[in-house]
Amino acid sequence: MPIPIVIRCASLLITVALCVAWRHAPNTFAWSTYSLGFAHYLLALRYSTGQVRQALQTVPQVLFLLGLALFAGALYAGDFPLVAYFGLHHALNEAYLRRGQALPAPGARQRFRAAAVAVQAVAYVTVLRSSREFSWVDARWLAVALGVALGLFLRELSRLQPRLSLRQGVDLCPSEVTALLLVAVSLFVRVSFLQAVLYHFVLWALLPFDSIRRRGRLALGEYVGVSAAVLGALVLLSPLGPAFTRINAITFSQQFLFWSYAHITLSFALSDAHPAWMVHLFRGSVSEAVSPPALVST
């Protein structure tokens, strides 16, 4: 089985295990998820220093970056629905991650990834259809939209290589396979927004392993050690921590919301897992392979 599929299945299993373990402790589940989220945000900055340098190379790029920072603040102040903003972030990240095989001509690559964005976005709304923010969406129309998006995706997939084997096809679409698996899970259990966010955090904690281990045990040990230390420190600062270190629940929640908006917004400039035009806008002409996208999830 392809490693990306293995990682995603492992992420899903870990998420399910945590949800079951904390099903009777909603506060513990929430504070633990927030702590993991903060760690995700900090590690994304830690491993995107190269992208930050690229984004600060010219005056226009710096202005664009400042504009993004102001935009993130406006979204937070205006209480823009985080569930929708995160859905856009998740769909773009999943669709524009580096695939198992090199994709052919730019035109075919763009159509394939555009279809992948459609699948990810519709699957996301389908999984969270019970959420208050998506209560107005008719489940029947979601089924139709998902069918259409899948049809377009499969058409573009077949156009990439007319004689694509089953293994090659799976290698090209681990994100979509997992998205459909999540849709299937949502048919039997109600999936909350925070559970979907937890899956995202767990997934991006595991995705770098394959890339980092190729650099050697020292690099992998550093990543594991830094991740554990950061997460441990954040748990101490969370309402789960001891009285002398923890931040009060309201402040911790507000900070998590603010940095969630900031993280998603800044990802448009710093993450490689976005359309080429967006990367070019904020960082100039940059190759897709500049850095492992799993390290710069955002």
Secondary structure, 3 states (H helix, E strand, C coil): CCHHHHHHHHHHHHHHHHHHHCCCCHHHHHHHHHHHHHHHHHHHHHCCHHHHHHHCCCHHHHHHHHHHHHHHHHHHHCCCCHHHHHHHHHHHHHHHCCCCCCCCCHHHHHHHHHHHHHHHHHHHHHHCCCCHHHCCCCHHHHHHHHHHHHHHHHHHHHHHCCCCCHHHHHHHCHHHHHHHHHHHHHCCCCCCHHHHHHHHHHHHHHCHHHHHHCCCHHHHHHHHHHHHHHHHHHHHHCCCCCCCCCCCHHHHHHHHHHHHHHHHHHHHHHCCCCCHHHHHHHHCCCCCCCCCHHHCCC
